[in-house]
């Protein structure tokens, strides 16, 4: 269960379920859910649709994490035989380049911060 999970994490899981998973899958029967349905859903999250902006690869992977865990629980409880999210291809999270401050920039930052804090 969610016994060892922080309340803030539980809230983020609930948000994922309400905002993404329920709208996509609530009308489907659990045993009718196929990998293709899940893959199509993941792919759609990365495409702009109406006023919804495409989600980042990291967001899609986070949504997958919640969905996959729920499907694993359904397998464990005998509601379905296999997890339809298992074979899905997930987008690669893009690492952003880190540009650390040089010594001169650090000195300027500290000079400005010294007077404020």
Backbone as XML, in Angstrom:
<?xml version="1.0"?>
<chain id="A" units="angstrom">
  <residue number="1" name="UNK">
    <atom name="N" x="0.804" y="-1.189" z="0.000"/>
    <atom name="CA" x="0.000" y="0.000" z="0.000"/>
    <atom name="C" x="0.845" y="1.249" z="0.000"/>
  </residue>
  <residue number="2" name="UNK">
    <atom name="N" x="0.204" y="2.328" z="0.393"/>
    <atom name="CA" x="0.862" y="3.630" z="0.400"/>
    <atom name="C" x="1.271" y="4.044" z="1.806"/>
  </residue>
  <residue number="3" name="UNK">
    <atom name="N" x="1.426" y="3.074" z="2.702"/>
    <atom name="CA" x="1.724" y="3.361" z="4.100"/>
    <atom name="C" x="3.026" y="4.134" z="4.266"/>
  </residue>
  <residue number="4" name="UNK">
    <atom name="N" x="4.059" y="3.761" z="3.540"/>
    <atom name="CA" x="5.370" y="4.391" z="3.719"/>
    <atom name="C" x="5.595" y="5.584" z="2.792"/>
  </residue>
  <residue number="5" name="UNK">
    <atom name="N" x="4.549" y="6.017" z="2.110"/>
    <atom name="CA" x="4.674" y="7.116" z="1.156"/>
    <atom name="C" x="4.265" y="8.429" z="1.826"/>
  </residue>
  <residue number="6" name="UNK">
    <atom name="N" x="5.031" y="9.475" z="1.549"/>
    <atom name="CA" x="4.744" y="10.790" z="2.130"/>
    <atom name="C" x="3.415" y="11.333" z="1.590"/>
  </residue>
  <residue number="7" name="UNK">
    <atom name="N" x="2.696" y="12.105" z="2.411"/>
    <atom name="CA" x="1.402" y="12.657" z="1.980"/>
    <atom name="C" x="1.488" y="13.449" z="0.674"/>
  </residue>
  <residue number="8" name="UNK">
    <atom name="N" x="2.568" y="14.181" z="0.494"/>
    <atom name="CA" x="2.726" y="14.973" z="-0.731"/>
    <atom name="C" x="2.832" y="14.063" z="-1.963"/>
  </residue>
  <residue number="9" name="UNK">
    <atom name="N" x="3.482" y="12.916" z="-1.784"/>
    <atom name="CA" x="3.603" y="11.951" z="-2.878"/>
    <atom name="C" x="2.238" y="11.363" z="-3.202"/>
  </residue>
  <residue number="10" name="UNK">
    <atom name="N" x="1.473" y="11.036" z="-2.173"/>
    <atom name="CA" x="0.117" y="10.514" z="-2.378"/>
    <atom name="C" x="-0.712" y="11.538" z="-3.146"/>
  </residue>
  <residue number="11" name="UNK">
    <atom name="N" x="-0.586" y="12.811" z="-2.794"/>
    <atom name="CA" x="-1.312" y="13.871" z="-3.501"/>
    <atom name="C" x="-0.929" y="13.913" z="-4.976"/>
  </residue>
  <residue number="12" name="UNK">
    <atom name="N" x="0.355" y="13.745" z="-5.268"/>
    <atom name="CA" x="0.784" y="13.777" z="-6.675"/>
    <atom name="C" x="0.237" y="12.562" z="-7.427"/>
  </residue>
  <residue number="13" name="UNK">
    <atom name="N" x="0.164" y="11.403" z="-6.757"/>
    <atom name="CA" x="-0.436" y="10.214" z="-7.376"/>
    <atom name="C" x="-1.911" y="10.473" z="-7.690"/>
  </residue>
  <residue number="14" name="UNK">
    <atom name="N" x="-2.618" y="11.064" z="-6.732"/>
    <atom name="CA" x="-4.045" y="11.356" z="-6.933"/>
    <atom name="C" x="-4.242" y="12.316" z="-8.099"/>
  </residue>
  <residue number="15" name="UNK">
    <atom name="N" x="-3.385" y="13.326" z="-8.185"/>
    <atom name="CA" x="-3.468" y="14.288" z="-9.282"/>
    <atom name="C" x="-3.252" y="13.591" z="-10.622"/>
  </residue>
  <residue number="16" name="UNK">
    <atom name="N" x="-2.277" y="12.697" z="-10.675"/>
    <atom name="CA" x="-2.006" y="11.944" z="-11.905"/>
    <atom name="C" x="-3.219" y="11.117" z="-12.300"/>
  </residue>
  <residue number="17" name="UNK">
    <atom name="N" x="-3.814" y="10.451" z="-11.333"/>
    <atom name="CA" x="-4.995" y="9.622" z="-11.610"/>
    <atom name="C" x="-6.146" y="10.493" z="-12.113"/>
  </residue>
  <residue number="18" name="UNK">
    <atom name="N" x="-6.438" y="11.572" z="-11.404"/>
    <atom name="CA" x="-7.577" y="12.429" z="-11.760"/>
    <atom name="C" x="-7.382" y="13.154" z="-13.091"/>
  </residue>
  <residue number="19" name="UNK">
    <atom name="N" x="-6.181" y="13.686" z="-13.327"/>
    <atom name="CA" x="-5.944" y="14.514" z="-14.512"/>
    <atom name="C" x="-5.604" y="13.731" z="-15.771"/>
  </residue>
  <residue number="20" name="UNK">
    <atom name="N" x="-5.039" y="12.545" z="-15.611"/>
    <atom name="CA" x="-4.565" y="11.825" z="-16.792"/>
    <atom name="C" x="-5.170" y="10.432" z="-16.951"/>
  </residue>
  <residue number="21" name="UNK">
    <atom name="N" x="-5.098" y="9.624" z="-15.914"/>
    <atom name="CA" x="-5.490" y="8.220" z="-16.052"/>
    <atom name="C" x="-7.000" y="8.019" z="-16.130"/>
  </residue>
  <residue number="22" name="UNK">
    <atom name="N" x="-7.751" y="8.662" z="-15.252"/>
    <atom name="CA" x="-9.210" y="8.507" z="-15.299"/>
    <atom name="C" x="-9.794" y="8.963" z="-16.635"/>
  </residue>
  <residue number="23" name="UNK">
    <atom name="N" x="-9.423" y="10.174" z="-17.103"/>
    <atom name="CA" x="-9.994" y="10.598" z="-18.382"/>
    <atom name="C" x="-9.665" y="9.634" z="-19.532"/>
  </residue>
  <residue number="24" name="UNK">
    <atom name="N" x="-8.512" y="9.020" z="-19.483"/>
    <atom name="CA" x="-8.088" y="8.146" z="-20.582"/>
    <atom name="C" x="-8.672" y="6.740" z="-20.486"/>
  </residue>
  <residue number="25" name="UNK">
    <atom name="N" x="-8.820" y="6.214" z="-19.263"/>
    <atom name="CA" x="-9.134" y="4.792" z="-19.126"/>
    <atom name="C" x="-10.392" y="4.454" z="-18.335"/>
  </residue>
  <residue number="26" name="UNK">
    <atom name="N" x="-11.060" y="5.414" z="-17.730"/>
    <atom name="CA" x="-12.199" y="5.114" z="-16.857"/>
    <atom name="C" x="-13.319" y="4.366" z="-17.577"/>
  </residue>
  <residue number="27" name="UNK">
    <atom name="N" x="-13.496" y="4.632" z="-18.861"/>
    <atom name="CA" x="-14.589" y="3.995" z="-19.599"/>
    <atom name="C" x="-14.242" y="2.576" z="-20.056"/>
  </residue>
  <residue number="28" name="UNK">
    <atom name="N" x="-12.994" y="2.164" z="-19.892"/>
    <atom name="CA" x="-12.566" y="0.840" z="-20.366"/>
    <atom name="C" x="-12.623" y="-0.187" z="-19.245"/>
  </residue>
  <residue number="29" name="UNK">
    <atom name="N" x="-12.956" y="-1.408" z="-19.620"/>
    <atom name="CA" x="-12.893" y="-2.507" z="-18.658"/>
    <atom name="C" x="-11.428" y="-2.901" z="-18.500"/>
  </residue>
  <residue number="30" name="UNK">
    <atom name="N" x="-11.045" y="-3.197" z="-17.271"/>
    <atom name="CA" x="-9.657" y="-3.516" z="-16.956"/>
    <atom name="C" x="-9.125" y="-4.660" z="-17.808"/>
  </residue>
  <residue number="31" name="UNK">
    <atom name="N" x="-9.912" y="-5.720" z="-17.966"/>
    <atom name="CA" x="-9.429" y="-6.885" z="-18.722"/>
    <atom name="C" x="-9.447" y="-6.662" z="-20.231"/>
  </residue>
  <residue number="32" name="UNK">
    <atom name="N" x="-10.008" y="-5.534" z="-20.671"/>
    <atom name="CA" x="-10.007" y="-5.211" z="-22.105"/>
    <atom name="C" x="-8.842" y="-4.293" z="-22.478"/>
  </residue>
  <residue number="33" name="UNK">
    <atom name="N" x="-8.140" y="-3.808" z="-21.482"/>
    <atom name="CA" x="-7.041" y="-2.869" z="-21.699"/>
    <atom name="C" x="-5.843" y="-3.570" z="-22.337"/>
  </residue>
  <residue number="34" name="UNK">
    <atom name="N" x="-5.400" y="-3.053" z="-23.463"/>
    <atom name="CA" x="-4.284" y="-3.649" z="-24.200"/>
    <atom name="C" x="-3.073" y="-2.713" z="-24.178"/>
  </residue>
  <residue number="35" name="UNK">
    <atom name="N" x="-1.912" y="-3.305" z="-24.397"/>
    <atom name="CA" x="-0.676" y="-2.525" z="-24.451"/>
    <atom name="C" x="-0.783" y="-1.401" z="-25.479"/>
  </residue>
  <residue number="36" name="UNK">
    <atom name="N" x="-1.425" y="-1.680" z="-26.622"/>
    <atom name="CA" x="-1.569" y="-0.658" z="-27.664"/>
    <atom name="C" x="-2.328" y="0.561" z="-27.138"/>
  </residue>
  <residue number="37" name="UNK">
    <atom name="N" x="-3.344" y="0.324" z="-26.301"/>
    <atom name="CA" x="-4.110" y="1.437" z="-25.724"/>
    <atom name="C" x="-3.216" y="2.298" z="-24.837"/>
  </residue>
  <residue number="38" name="UNK">
    <atom name="N" x="-2.414" y="1.638" z="-24.027"/>
    <atom name="CA" x="-1.529" y="2.345" z="-23.103"/>
    <atom name="C" x="-0.462" y="3.104" z="-23.882"/>
  </residue>
  <residue number="39" name="UNK">
    <atom name="N" x="0.123" y="2.465" z="-24.903"/>
    <atom name="CA" x="1.158" y="3.115" z="-25.713"/>
    <atom name="C" x="0.588" y="4.328" z="-26.431"/>
  </residue>
  <residue number="40" name="UNK">
    <atom name="N" x="-0.609" y="4.186" z="-26.983"/>
    <atom name="CA" x="-1.264" y="5.303" z="-27.671"/>
    <atom name="C" x="-1.477" y="6.473" z="-26.697"/>
  </residue>
  <residue number="41" name="UNK">
    <atom name="N" x="-1.878" y="6.141" z="-25.476"/>
    <atom name="CA" x="-2.071" y="7.155" z="-24.436"/>
    <atom name="C" x="-0.756" y="7.877" z="-24.134"/>
  </residue>
  <residue number="42" name="UNK">
    <atom name="N" x="0.316" y="7.128" z="-23.901"/>
    <atom name="CA" x="1.619" y="7.739" z="-23.616"/>
    <atom name="C" x="2.051" y="8.644" z="-24.767"/>
  </residue>
  <residue number="43" name="UNK">
    <atom name="N" x="1.877" y="8.159" z="-25.995"/>
    <atom name="CA" x="2.264" y="8.958" z="-27.167"/>
    <atom name="C" x="1.457" y="10.253" z="-27.241"/>
  </residue>
  <residue number="44" name="UNK">
    <atom name="N" x="0.158" y="10.162" z="-26.925"/>
    <atom name="CA" x="-0.715" y="11.339" z="-27.020"/>
    <atom name="C" x="-0.335" y="12.416" z="-26.009"/>
  </residue>
  <residue number="45" name="UNK">
    <atom name="N" x="0.251" y="12.017" z="-24.904"/>
    <atom name="CA" x="0.631" y="12.988" z="-23.876"/>
    <atom name="C" x="1.734" y="13.931" z="-24.351"/>
  </residue>
  <residue number="46" name="UNK">
    <atom name="N" x="2.475" y="13.505" z="-25.361"/>
    <atom name="CA" x="3.599" y="14.307" z="-25.853"/>
    <atom name="C" x="3.241" y="15.159" z="-27.060"/>
  </residue>
  <residue number="47" name="UNK">
    <atom name="N" x="1.937" y="15.190" z="-27.381"/>
    <atom name="CA" x="1.473" y="15.955" z="-28.526"/>
    <atom name="C" x="0.537" y="17.053" z="-28.024"/>
  </residue>
  <residue number="48" name="UNK">
    <atom name="N" x="0.678" y="18.240" z="-28.584"/>
    <atom name="CA" x="-0.211" y="19.340" z="-28.210"/>
    <atom name="C" x="-1.622" y="18.991" z="-28.648"/>
  </residue>
  <residue number="49" name="UNK">
    <atom name="N" x="-2.589" y="19.231" z="-27.774"/>
    <atom name="CA" x="-3.981" y="18.902" z="-28.088"/>
    <atom name="C" x="-4.868" y="20.014" z="-27.540"/>
  </residue>
  <residue number="50" name="UNK">
    <atom name="N" x="-5.434" y="20.819" z="-28.437"/>
    <atom name="CA" x="-6.254" y="21.941" z="-27.988"/>
    <atom name="C" x="-5.417" y="22.915" z="-27.189"/>
  </residue>
  <residue number="51" name="UNK">
    <atom name="N" x="-5.861" y="23.191" z="-25.965"/>
    <atom name="CA" x="-5.108" y="24.131" z="-25.130"/>
    <atom name="C" x="-4.110" y="23.421" z="-24.215"/>
  </residue>
  <residue number="52" name="UNK">
    <atom name="N" x="-4.020" y="22.098" z="-24.337"/>
    <atom name="CA" x="-3.073" y="21.336" z="-23.516"/>
    <atom name="C" x="-1.728" y="21.257" z="-24.222"/>
  </residue>
  <residue number="53" name="UNK">
    <atom name="N" x="-0.703" y="21.680" z="-23.527"/>
    <atom name="CA" x="0.653" y="21.621" z="-24.082"/>
    <atom name="C" x="1.184" y="20.193" z="-23.970"/>
  </residue>
  <residue number="54" name="UNK">
    <atom name="N" x="2.117" y="19.821" z="-24.839"/>
    <atom name="CA" x="2.707" y="18.478" z="-24.729"/>
    <atom name="C" x="3.463" y="18.328" z="-23.413"/>
  </residue>
  <residue number="55" name="UNK">
    <atom name="N" x="3.409" y="17.149" z="-22.842"/>
    <atom name="CA" x="4.118" y="16.891" z="-21.592"/>
    <atom name="C" x="5.560" y="16.486" z="-21.876"/>
  </residue>
  <residue number="56" name="UNK">
    <atom name="N" x="6.424" y="16.763" z="-20.936"/>
    <atom name="CA" x="7.829" y="16.378" z="-21.065"/>
    <atom name="C" x="7.966" y="14.865" z="-20.922"/>
  </residue>
  <residue number="57" name="UNK">
    <atom name="N" x="9.090" y="14.357" z="-21.374"/>
    <atom name="CA" x="9.374" y="12.926" z="-21.241"/>
    <atom name="C" x="9.332" y="12.515" z="-19.773"/>
  </residue>
  <residue number="58" name="UNK">
    <atom name="N" x="9.853" y="13.359" z="-18.909"/>
    <atom name="CA" x="9.863" y="13.052" z="-17.474"/>
    <atom name="C" x="8.444" y="12.933" z="-16.925"/>
  </residue>
  <residue number="59" name="UNK">
    <atom name="N" x="7.559" y="13.827" z="-17.340"/>
    <atom name="CA" x="6.164" y="13.764" z="-16.891"/>
    <atom name="C" x="5.493" y="12.484" z="-17.369"/>
  </residue>
  <residue number="60" name="UNK">
    <atom name="N" x="5.736" y="12.118" z="-18.624"/>
    <atom name="CA" x="5.161" y="10.879" z="-19.159"/>
    <atom name="C" x="5.687" y="9.684" z="-18.367"/>
  </residue>
  <residue number="61" name="UNK">
    <atom name="N" x="6.960" y="9.686" z="-18.052"/>
    <atom name="CA" x="7.550" y="8.586" z="-17.268"/>
    <atom name="C" x="6.956" y="8.537" z="-15.857"/>
  </residue>
  <residue number="62" name="UNK">
    <atom name="N" x="6.681" y="9.700" z="-15.274"/>
    <atom name="CA" x="6.049" y="9.737" z="-13.949"/>
    <atom name="C" x="4.631" y="9.169" z="-13.999"/>
  </residue>
  <residue number="63" name="UNK">
    <atom name="N" x="3.875" y="9.543" z="-15.029"/>
    <atom name="CA" x="2.520" y="9.021" z="-15.206"/>
    <atom name="C" x="2.581" y="7.509" z="-15.394"/>
  </residue>
  <residue number="64" name="UNK">
    <atom name="N" x="3.538" y="7.057" z="-16.203"/>
    <atom name="CA" x="3.724" y="5.614" z="-16.400"/>
    <atom name="C" x="3.993" y="4.921" z="-15.068"/>
  </residue>
  <residue number="65" name="UNK">
    <atom name="N" x="4.805" y="5.520" z="-14.228"/>
    <atom name="CA" x="5.130" y="4.914" z="-12.936"/>
    <atom name="C" x="3.892" y="4.654" z="-12.097"/>
  </residue>
  <residue number="66" name="UNK">
    <atom name="N" x="2.991" y="5.627" z="-12.059"/>
    <atom name="CA" x="1.750" y="5.482" z="-11.291"/>
    <atom name="C" x="0.864" y="4.418" z="-11.929"/>
  </residue>
  <residue number="67" name="UNK">
    <atom name="N" x="0.706" y="4.500" z="-13.251"/>
    <atom name="CA" x="-0.161" y="3.552" z="-13.958"/>
    <atom name="C" x="0.384" y="2.127" z="-13.859"/>
  </residue>
  <residue number="68" name="UNK">
    <atom name="N" x="1.685" y="1.976" z="-14.079"/>
    <atom name="CA" x="2.311" y="0.657" z="-14.043"/>
    <atom name="C" x="2.130" y="0.008" z="-12.676"/>
  </residue>
  <residue number="69" name="UNK">
    <atom name="N" x="2.323" y="0.788" z="-11.627"/>
    <atom name="CA" x="2.172" y="0.263" z="-10.263"/>
    <atom name="C" x="0.725" y="-0.182" z="-10.014"/>
  </residue>
  <residue number="70" name="UNK">
    <atom name="N" x="-0.227" y="0.592" z="-10.491"/>
    <atom name="CA" x="-1.641" y="0.223" z="-10.340"/>
    <atom name="C" x="-1.944" y="-1.074" z="-11.090"/>
  </residue>
  <residue number="71" name="UNK">
    <atom name="N" x="-1.394" y="-1.207" z="-12.293"/>
    <atom name="CA" x="-1.624" y="-2.428" z="-13.074"/>
    <atom name="C" x="-0.929" y="-3.628" z="-12.420"/>
  </residue>
  <residue number="72" name="UNK">
    <atom name="N" x="0.240" y="-3.405" z="-11.822"/>
    <atom name="CA" x="0.930" y="-4.489" z="-11.103"/>
    <atom name="C" x="0.067" y="-4.983" z="-9.953"/>
  </residue>
  <residue number="73" name="UNK">
    <atom name="N" x="-0.580" y="-4.062" z="-9.273"/>
    <atom name="CA" x="-1.465" y="-4.424" z="-8.166"/>
    <atom name="C" x="-2.656" y="-5.230" z="-8.689"/>
  </residue>
  <residue number="74" name="UNK">
    <atom name="N" x="-3.185" y="-4.844" z="-9.848"/>
    <atom name="CA" x="-4.299" y="-5.582" z="-10.457"/>
    <atom name="C" x="-3.870" y="-7.002" z="-10.818"/>
  </residue>
  <residue number="75" name="UNK">
    <atom name="N" x="-2.634" y="-7.165" z="-11.298"/>
    <atom name="CA" x="-2.090" y="-8.500" z="-11.595"/>
    <atom name="C" x="-1.981" y="-9.292" z="-10.297"/>
  </residue>
  <residue number="76" name="UNK">
    <atom name="N" x="-1.411" y="-8.681" z="-9.290"/>
    <atom name="CA" x="-1.210" y="-9.336" z="-7.992"/>
    <atom name="C" x="-2.531" y="-9.822" z="-7.395"/>
  </residue>
  <residue number="77" name="UNK">
    <atom name="N" x="-3.580" y="-9.022" z="-7.570"/>
    <atom name="CA" x="-4.892" y="-9.371" z="-7.019"/>
    <atom name="C" x="-5.694" y="-10.305" z="-7.928"/>
  </residue>
  <residue number="78" name="UNK">
    <atom name="N" x="-5.135" y="-10.636" z="-9.093"/>
    <atom name="CA" x="-5.784" y="-11.580" z="-9.991"/>
    <atom name="C" x="-6.845" y="-10.982" z="-10.898"/>
  </residue>
  <residue number="79" name="UNK">
    <atom name="N" x="-6.908" y="-9.652" z="-11.002"/>
    <atom name="CA" x="-7.897" y="-9.015" z="-11.871"/>
    <atom name="C" x="-7.504" y="-9.112" z="-13.343"/>
  </residue>
  <residue number="80" name="UNK">
    <atom name="N" x="-6.200" y="-9.108" z="-13.604"/>
    <atom name="CA" x="-5.677" y="-9.271" z="-14.962"/>
    <atom name="C" x="-4.463" y="-10.191" z="-14.893"/>
  </residue>
  <residue number="81" name="UNK">
    <atom name="N" x="-4.137" y="-10.817" z="-16.029"/>
    <atom name="CA" x="-3.021" y="-11.776" z="-16.024"/>
    <atom name="C" x="-1.669" y="-11.107" z="-16.206"/>
  </residue>
  <residue number="82" name="UNK">
    <atom name="N" x="-1.630" y="-10.087" z="-17.058"/>
    <atom name="CA" x="-0.358" y="-9.408" z="-17.328"/>
    <atom name="C" x="-0.552" y="-7.897" z="-17.248"/>
  </residue>
  <residue number="83" name="UNK">
    <atom name="N" x="0.538" y="-7.203" z="-17.037"/>
    <atom name="CA" x="0.510" y="-5.749" z="-16.940"/>
    <atom name="C" x="0.616" y="-5.158" z="-18.348"/>
  </residue>
  <residue number="84" name="UNK">
    <atom name="N" x="-0.440" y="-4.485" z="-18.828"/>
    <atom name="CA" x="-0.411" y="-3.941" z="-20.189"/>
    <atom name="C" x="0.605" y="-2.815" z="-20.374"/>
  </residue>
  <residue number="85" name="UNK">
    <atom name="N" x="1.116" y="-2.262" z="-19.283"/>
    <atom name="CA" x="2.096" y="-1.175" z="-19.385"/>
    <atom name="C" x="3.523" y="-1.698" z="-19.500"/>
  </residue>
  <residue number="86" name="UNK">
    <atom name="N" x="3.729" y="-2.997" z="-19.212"/>
    <atom name="CA" x="5.088" y="-3.566" z="-19.235"/>
    <atom name="C" x="5.833" y="-3.349" z="-20.553"/>
  </residue>
  <residue number="87" name="UNK">
    <atom name="N" x="5.237" y="-3.734" z="-21.693"/>
    <atom name="CA" x="6.009" y="-3.637" z="-22.946"/>
    <atom name="C" x="6.076" y="-2.241" z="-23.563"/>
  </residue>
  <residue number="88" name="UNK">
    <atom name="N" x="5.437" y="-1.266" z="-22.967"/>
    <atom name="CA" x="5.377" y="0.067" z="-23.572"/>
    <atom name="C" x="6.754" y="0.716" z="-23.685"/>
  </residue>
  <residue number="89" name="UNK">
    <atom name="N" x="6.936" y="1.444" z="-24.773"/>
    <atom name="CA" x="8.149" y="2.237" z="-24.975"/>
    <atom name="C" x="7.918" y="3.612" z="-24.370"/>
  </residue>
  <residue number="90" name="UNK">
    <atom name="N" x="8.850" y="4.024" z="-23.537"/>
    <atom name="CA" x="8.738" y="5.324" z="-22.885"/>
    <atom name="C" x="9.730" y="6.299" z="-23.500"/>
  </residue>
  <residue number="91" name="UNK">
    <atom name="N" x="9.362" y="7.579" z="-23.508"/>
    <atom name="CA" x="10.302" y="8.571" z="-24.044"/>
    <atom name="C" x="11.514" y="8.693" z="-23.135"/>
  </residue>
  <residue number="92" name="UNK">
    <atom name="N" x="12.632" y="8.969" z="-23.734"/>
    <atom name="CA" x="13.848" y="9.189" z="-22.946"/>
    <atom name="C" x="13.783" y="10.574" z="-22.325"/>
  </residue>
  <residue number="93" name="UNK">
    <atom name="N" x="14.107" y="10.622" z="-21.056"/>
    <atom name="CA" x="14.178" y="11.920" z="-20.387"/>
    <atom name="C" x="15.414" y="12.645" z="-20.904"/>
  </residue>
  <residue number="94" name="UNK">
    <atom name="N" x="15.238" y="13.880" z="-21.288"/>
    <atom name="CA" x="16.333" y="14.669" z="-21.841"/>
    <atom name="C" x="17.041" y="15.386" z="-20.698"/>
  </residue>
  <residue number="95" name="UNK">
    <atom name="N" x="18.322" y="15.124" z="-20.594"/>
    <atom name="CA" x="19.111" y="15.814" z="-19.564"/>
    <atom name="C" x="19.486" y="17.192" z="-20.086"/>
  </residue>
  <residue number="96" name="UNK">
    <atom name="N" x="19.251" y="18.178" z="-19.260"/>
    <atom name="CA" x="19.619" y="19.541" z="-19.639"/>
    <atom name="C" x="21.064" y="19.783" z="-19.237"/>
  </residue>
  <residue number="97" name="UNK">
    <atom name="N" x="21.767" y="20.516" z="-20.092"/>
    <atom name="CA" x="23.149" y="20.866" z="-19.771"/>
    <atom name="C" x="23.179" y="21.792" z="-18.561"/>
  </residue>
  <residue number="98" name="UNK">
    <atom name="N" x="24.101" y="21.537" z="-17.684"/>
    <atom name="CA" x="24.282" y="22.376" z="-16.505"/>
    <atom name="C" x="25.410" y="23.356" z="-16.795"/>
  </residue>
  <residue number="99" name="UNK">
    <atom name="N" x="25.142" y="24.616" z="-16.533"/>
    <atom name="CA" x="26.142" y="25.658" z="-16.752"/>
    <atom name="C" x="26.469" y="26.297" z="-15.405"/>
  </residue>
  <residue number="100" name="UNK">
    <atom name="N" x="27.460" y="25.759" z="-14.707"/>
    <atom name="CA" x="27.798" y="26.306" z="-13.387"/>
    <atom name="C" x="28.368" y="27.717" z="-13.514"/>
  </residue>
  <residue number="101" name="UNK">
    <atom name="N" x="28.181" y="28.485" z="-12.464"/>
    <atom name="CA" x="28.731" y="29.843" z="-12.446"/>
    <atom name="C" x="30.252" y="29.783" z="-12.363"/>
  </residue>
  <residue number="102" name="UNK">
    <atom name="N" x="30.900" y="30.719" z="-13.051"/>
    <atom name="CA" x="32.357" y="30.802" z="-12.905"/>
    <atom name="C" x="32.666" y="31.619" z="-11.648"/>
  </residue>
  <residue number="103" name="UNK">
    <atom name="N" x="33.932" y="31.692" z="-11.279"/>
    <atom name="CA" x="34.329" y="32.371" z="-10.038"/>
    <atom name="C" x="33.885" y="33.828" z="-9.997"/>
  </residue>
  <residue number="104" name="UNK">
    <atom name="N" x="33.982" y="34.493" z="-11.135"/>
    <atom name="CA" x="33.588" y="35.903" z="-11.197"/>
    <atom name="C" x="32.087" y="36.060" z="-10.938"/>
  </residue>
  <residue number="105" name="UNK">
    <atom name="N" x="31.286" y="35.205" z="-11.540"/>
    <atom name="CA" x="29.831" y="35.263" z="-11.350"/>
    <atom name="C" x="29.458" y="34.915" z="-9.908"/>
  </residue>
  <residue number="106" name="UNK">
    <atom name="N" x="30.159" y="33.967" z="-9.315"/>
    <atom name="CA" x="29.914" y="33.605" z="-7.912"/>
    <atom name="C" x="30.208" y="34.801" z="-7.012"/>
  </residue>
  <residue number="107" name="UNK">
    <atom name="N" x="31.318" y="35.479" z="-7.275"/>
    <atom name="CA" x="31.698" y="36.645" z="-6.472"/>
    <atom name="C" x="30.633" y="37.740" z="-6.581"/>
  </residue>
  <residue number="108" name="UNK">
    <atom name="N" x="30.128" y="37.998" z="-7.802"/>
    <atom name="CA" x="29.078" y="39.014" z="-7.991"/>
    <atom name="C" x="27.811" y="38.617" z="-7.240"/>
  </residue>
  <residue number="109" name="UNK">
    <atom name="N" x="27.446" y="37.350" z="-7.340"/>
    <atom name="CA" x="26.252" y="36.848" z="-6.654"/>
    <atom name="C" x="26.374" y="37.033" z="-5.144"/>
  </residue>
  <residue number="110" name="UNK">
    <atom name="N" x="27.510" y="36.633" z="-4.601"/>
    <atom name="CA" x="27.714" y="36.737" z="-3.149"/>
    <atom name="C" x="27.703" y="38.192" z="-2.686"/>
  </residue>
  <residue number="111" name="UNK">
    <atom name="N" x="28.251" y="39.081" z="-3.511"/>
    <atom name="CA" x="28.277" y="40.503" z="-3.161"/>
    <atom name="C" x="26.849" y="41.043" z="-3.066"/>
  </residue>
  <residue number="112" name="UNK">
    <atom name="N" x="26.015" y="40.683" z="-4.023"/>
    <atom name="CA" x="24.618" y="41.135" z="-4.022"/>
    <atom name="C" x="23.849" y="40.489" z="-2.871"/>
  </residue>
  <residue number="113" name="UNK">
    <atom name="N" x="24.063" y="39.204" z="-2.657"/>
    <atom name="CA" x="23.328" y="38.473" z="-1.618"/>
    <atom name="C" x="23.719" y="38.922" z="-0.215"/>
  </residue>
  <residue number="114" name="UNK">
    <atom name="N" x="24.966" y="39.308" z="-0.027"/>
    <atom name="CA" x="25.471" y="39.679" z="1.297"/>
    <atom name="C" x="24.635" y="40.805" z="1.912"/>
  </residue>
  <residue number="115" name="UNK">
    <atom name="N" x="24.251" y="41.759" z="1.114"/>
    <atom name="CA" x="23.479" y="42.885" z="1.621"/>
    <atom name="C" x="22.023" y="42.546" z="1.919"/>
  </residue>
  <residue number="116" name="UNK">
    <atom name="N" x="21.530" y="41.459" z="1.383"/>
    <atom name="CA" x="20.112" y="41.125" z="1.530"/>
    <atom name="C" x="19.845" y="40.080" z="2.598"/>
  </residue>
  <residue number="117" name="UNK">
    <atom name="N" x="20.804" y="39.248" z="2.896"/>
    <atom name="CA" x="20.523" y="38.118" z="3.793"/>
    <atom name="C" x="21.443" y="38.092" z="4.980"/>
  </residue>
</chain>
